[in-house]
Amino acid sequence: MTESDAPKFIVSTDKSMLDISLISSFLSKTYWAKGRPQSVVEKSIKNSLCFGLYKEDKQIGFARVITDYAIFAYLADVFVIEKFRGQGAGKKLLHEIFNYPELSGIKKWMLATADAQDLYSKFGFIPLKTPDKYMEFTPAKKEQE
């Protein structure tokens, strides 16, 4: 495959281009967001910096960054539709995110993954050096009244 034959992937932060149904459908079947309702997906998109990945005007991937734009960023909900994996689409998406001008001053990036450590390590991610310093909180579900 020559350079001109390679698939052309476009990354955009224009939320009006996002295919919310595609994103919601894909995420609801993942191990990290199984069953997440579309209303929650919509709210998370509204309150995050989102990156859509496109080929020929069709959305084929997505990622969102939860950030203060100064010190910290958390990379979440990253996916590429299976048909387009192994073609450099995921690398293109991550390259655009990590080179996005408004995120250039970020001092600490974090993410969680059960299966993509090899990909993220190519961008400098490593296991937590001091996992004993990090904590998490998962509120119990409130009973419906």
C-alpha positions as CSV (number, residue, x, y, z in Angstrom):
1,M,0.0,0.0,0.0
2,T,1.4,3.3,-1.0
3,E,1.1,6.5,1.0
4,S,-1.6,7.8,-1.4
5,D,-3.5,4.5,-1.0
6,A,-3.5,4.6,2.8
7,P,-6.8,5.3,4.5
8,K,-7.3,9.0,5.3
9,F,-8.5,9.6,8.9
10,I,-9.7,12.9,10.1
11,V,-9.9,14.0,13.8
12,S,-12.2,16.8,14.9
13,T,-13.3,18.3,18.1
14,D,-16.5,19.7,16.5
15,K,-19.3,18.1,18.7
16,S,-21.9,18.8,16.1
17,M,-20.2,16.2,13.9
18,L,-20.5,13.4,16.6
19,D,-22.8,10.5,15.9
20,I,-24.2,10.2,19.4
21,S,-26.2,7.0,18.5
22,L,-23.0,5.3,17.3
23,I,-21.0,6.4,20.4
24,S,-23.7,5.4,22.8
25,S,-24.3,2.0,21.1
26,F,-20.6,1.2,21.0
27,L,-19.9,2.2,24.6
28,S,-22.9,0.4,26.0
29,K,-21.3,-2.9,24.8
30,T,-17.8,-2.3,26.2
31,Y,-16.4,-3.7,29.4
32,W,-15.9,-0.2,30.9
33,A,-19.3,1.3,30.0
34,K,-21.6,-1.7,29.6
35,G,-25.2,-0.6,29.7
36,R,-24.5,3.1,30.0
37,P,-27.6,5.0,29.0
38,Q,-27.5,7.4,26.0
39,S,-28.6,10.2,28.3
40,V,-25.4,9.7,30.4
41,V,-23.3,9.5,27.2
42,E,-24.8,12.8,26.1
43,K,-24.0,14.5,29.4
44,S,-20.5,13.1,29.4
45,I,-19.9,14.5,25.9
46,K,-21.4,17.9,26.9
47,N,-18.9,18.2,29.8
48,S,-15.8,16.9,28.1
49,L,-13.4,17.8,25.3
50,C,-14.3,15.2,22.6
51,F,-12.5,13.9,19.6
52,G,-14.3,12.3,16.8
53,L,-12.4,10.1,14.3
54,Y,-13.7,10.0,10.8
55,K,-13.1,8.3,7.5
56,E,-14.9,9.7,4.4
57,D,-17.3,11.7,6.6
58,K,-18.3,8.6,8.6
59,Q,-17.5,8.4,12.3
60,I,-15.3,5.4,13.1
61,G,-13.9,6.3,16.5
62,F,-14.1,8.5,19.5
63,A,-12.3,9.7,22.6
64,R,-13.0,12.2,25.3
65,V,-10.7,14.1,27.6
66,I,-11.8,15.2,31.1
67,T,-9.5,18.1,32.0
68,D,-8.9,21.4,33.7
69,Y,-6.8,22.4,30.6
70,A,-3.8,23.4,32.9
71,I,-2.5,20.5,35.0
72,F,-4.5,17.3,34.6
73,A,-6.3,15.2,31.9
74,Y,-8.0,11.9,32.0
75,L,-8.4,10.1,28.7
76,A,-11.7,8.1,28.6
77,D,-14.1,6.2,26.3
78,V,-11.5,5.7,23.5
79,F,-12.6,3.4,20.7
80,V,-12.1,2.6,17.1
81,I,-14.7,0.5,15.3
82,E,-13.2,-3.0,14.8
83,K,-13.3,-2.8,11.0
84,F,-10.8,0.1,11.1
85,R,-8.4,-1.3,13.7
86,G,-4.8,-2.1,12.7
87,Q,-4.8,0.7,10.0
88,G,-3.3,3.4,12.2
89,A,-6.6,5.0,13.1
90,G,-6.2,4.7,16.8
91,K,-2.6,6.1,16.6
92,K,-3.9,9.0,14.5
93,L,-6.6,9.7,17.1
94,L,-4.2,9.6,20.0
95,H,-1.6,11.7,18.2
96,E,-4.1,14.4,17.6
97,I,-5.3,14.4,21.2
98,F,-1.8,14.6,22.7
99,N,-0.8,17.4,20.2
100,Y,-4.0,19.4,20.7
101,P,-2.8,22.9,21.4
102,E,-5.2,23.6,24.4
103,L,-3.8,20.5,26.1
104,S,-0.1,21.4,25.6
105,G,0.5,22.3,29.3
106,I,-0.9,19.2,30.8
107,K,1.5,17.8,33.5
108,K,-0.3,14.5,34.3
109,W,-2.3,12.3,31.9
110,M,-4.2,9.3,33.2
111,L,-6.3,6.5,31.8
112,A,-7.5,3.1,32.7
113,T,-7.4,0.1,30.3
114,A,-7.7,-3.6,30.6
115,D,-6.4,-4.5,27.1
116,A,-4.6,-1.6,25.3
117,Q,-1.4,-1.2,27.4
118,D,0.7,-1.8,24.3
119,L,-0.9,1.0,22.4
120,Y,-0.8,3.5,25.2
121,S,2.8,2.7,26.1
122,K,3.8,3.9,22.6
123,F,2.6,7.3,23.7
124,G,4.6,7.3,27.0
125,F,2.0,5.8,29.4
126,I,3.4,3.6,32.1
127,P,1.9,1.7,35.1
128,L,1.4,3.9,38.1
129,K,4.7,4.5,39.9
130,T,3.0,5.0,43.2
131,P,-0.4,3.2,43.1
132,D,-0.6,3.3,46.8
133,K,-1.1,7.1,46.6
134,Y,-4.1,6.8,44.4
135,M,-7.6,6.2,45.6
136,E,-11.0,5.8,44.1
137,F,-14.6,6.2,45.3
138,T,-17.6,4.5,43.7
139,P,-20.8,5.8,45.3
140,A,-23.4,3.1,46.0
141,K,-26.5,3.2,43.8
142,K,-29.3,5.1,45.5
143,E,-32.5,3.2,45.9
144,Q,-35.4,4.5,43.7
145,E,-38.0,6.1,45.9
